[in-house]
Amino acid sequence: MRNSSSGVDIVLEGPANALEQFLSDLQTRPPALARIDSCTAETVTVSGFSGFVIQPSLEEEGKFVPISPDMSICADCERELFDPHDRRYRYPFINCTNCGPRFSIIKDIPYDRPKTTMAGFKLCEPCQHEYENPLDRRFHAQPTACADCGPQVWLEANGRRLAEKEEAIQLARQWLREGKIVAIKGLGGYHLACDAQNETAVAELRQRKKRSDKAFALMAFSIPAIQEFCTTSPADEKLLTSPQHPIVLLQKRPESHVAASVAPGQNTLGFMLPYTPLHLLLLEPETGFSSALVMTSGNLSEEPVAFVDEEALSRLNPIADSFLMNDRPIHMRVDDSVYRIVAGQPYPIRRSRGYAPQSIALPQELPQTLAVGAELKNTFCVTRENYAFLSHHIGDLENYETLLSFEQGIEHFTRLFRIQPEVVVADLHPDYLSTRYAQNYAVEKGLPLIQVQHHHAHLAACLADNGWTSTDPVIGFSFDGTGLGTDGRIWGSEVLVGGYASFERRYHLAEMPLPGGDTSTHFPARIALAYLAACGLDWEPELPSQQALCSEERNVLRSQLNLKINCPYTTSMGRLFDAISALIGIRQVATYEGQAAIELENLCDPQETAAYSLETVGEAIQIAPLFEQILADWHQGLPAATISAKFHNGLAQLVCELSQQIRSQTGLSVVAFSGGVWQNITLLNKSLNLLKQAGFRTLIHRQVPTNDGGLSLGQVMIAAYARKN
């Protein structure tokens, strides 16, 4: 047996029935983390083997093999971690072939220890014996090590090393107990941690990290510990305890004692279980120690997570009181993944650790392609044969640091999977940094560049996510913030009929002015007043959005609208949510993308069944009648929760009505949902239920995010059809 650049080669000798049984077991009962995409067998000359041997790996020019993601600690390693009689007792880097780092430490293939960041750690004699023993769980486990030969942990502050090994872990726990902020080097980068029940500590972390309101991720030792703060369903618990251990968005208990500033204005909390032995040791239950820690990305707001030690010490020094570090190098930064449960199944919000770079099966073989995604929540995608390799979460391409991470990721993926792109794909928007990168890359390499409309890419991503092979079109609801349309206008509420090859725009919101363009996303009050003006409705003095701006700001805004200065028009569904949130007094200024819409959803009354009626004139969904209904209810004193529910109910009904209209015209009965607005689970569930009752088949995302994090997958599919046609 040997690893090669194209897979695993196994030569077997024995009775025919035993060989057939082995082939059957290999495909039906593979090892815990194995995924077998194909298996071929042929007869060879007998060699007279006397035992089992793993030969040195074979490098083959141009060949490739998919790479495993990083996986959380397995049950066997966790048991050894807390067993005083085990030689790896309380060793914070315990792992085996069933768990531990993979993608974050791999430098190249074949996947052997010399081509990982573990190359500098020479195995001790007991570890070497385990590594070479076919009957051992650590047989050829490349990151394997122990306290005698492997990485070590230490705690330092102000440039001084304060403690090492177990003492360092205990001192870090003490600092956390005392309300301090600790930077912790994890699997794919640094976390910033503090006591999640200490309001002072959480508020201080917010202030230092420059993160005003966006929710922090949390980590707890066990499911019962999480249940102190949130309710969990069996599906939630299955996802939390899966080998990936993602952050899972859960319903917060009203009596939860988590600090209010962990997730301001939200009724969900994002929890994950410890996925490394170090995290388990940090969260080990003990009287007087918090049962939950904030475990947020180690960065300043909007920057990529720090993963190189020197960089972390420099960038995080103004935030962290101390650093719990180790000497296992990280080759590729990887953020935590974020999921939630929809219709009983996992629904990705951010796909990264535990999932990337797991390949996605494509419905057909494609040319080698590089698709660079969009601006926000960026991922890129490279393809080879019938594999799509969607990158880990890169982030918002709005600063040099994130752009550099994006470029480094592309270089790593193309080298790792032996990909030489034949075509480059980008969004239509000329000002996205990803688009500019693609333009330069295409010129430098002499490759064709294909630019794809944003909402068409969303539709195609959902189809590819679901393994769609038909050339028949579907009904697509691409609802998001903004994306450049084929007419040069800002789209965002697109009801499409199409597939990979083409699309037709059937319905969309009526165009509304967006004062300040993209910067308006931070000022929902301005959007609300601009929409009122466009609808011919007064800026009444008592309206919350009117009161949120001073007279000078209102005068400037009115002049801007009248003179159409930096005031593009948009059909964005995301901006409609922002406007309504501001109009009824929920959120006037947003500190992160989607905040106003999130808080509008969180207030939604689940018991309310009434709905606002939404009208269409031609292909335009009218906003003025909707605003008139909302204002009438607001003047009558209806609670914001009721107004929010009536809006969500009305929009879900509109989705069903438009689907029925298109079905009556075309006979189509498959509806696909994609775009950032469909992170709104209230709207998604209401729409899915109505469509199911009306006899439609629905497609939603399951492997890649519905937001722009899945966009690059759609781009590669559209580009393939564009080249073929």
Secondary structure, 3 states (H helix, E strand, C coil): CEEECCEEECCCCCCHHHHHHHHHHHHHCCCCCCCCCCCCCCCCCCCCCCCCCCCCCECCCCCCCCCCCCECCCHHHHHHHCCCCCCCCCCCCCCCCCCECCCCCECCCCCCHHHECCCCCCCCHHHHHHHHCCCCCCCCCCCCCCCCCCCCEEEEECCEEEEEHHHHHHHHHHHHHCCCCEEEECCCCEEEEEECCCHHHHHHHHHHHCCCCCCCEEEECCHHHHCCCEECCHHHHHHHCCCCCCEEEEEECCCCCCCHHHCCCCCEEEEECCCCHHHHHHHCCCCCCCCEEEEEECCCCCCCCCCCHHHHHHHHCCCCCEEEEECCCCCCCCCCCEEEEECCEEEEEECCCCCCCCCEEEEEEEEEEEECCCCCCECCEEEEEEEEEECCCCECCCCHHHHHHHHHHHHHHHHHCCCCCCEEEEECCCCCHHHHHHHHHHHHHCCCEEEECHHHHHHHHHHHHCCCCCCCCEEEEEEEEEEECCCCCEEEEEEEEECCCCEEEEEEECCEECCCHHHHHHCHHHHHHHHHHHCCCCCCCCCHHHHHCCHHHHHHHHHHHHHCCCCCEECCHHHHHHHHHHHCCCCCCCCCCCHHHHHHHHCCCCCCCCCCCCCEECCEECCHHHHHHHHHHHHCCCCHHHHHHHHHHHHHHHHHHHHHHHHHHHCCCEEEEECHHHHCHHHHHHHHHHHHHCCCEEECCCCCCCCHHHHHHHHHHHHHHHHHC
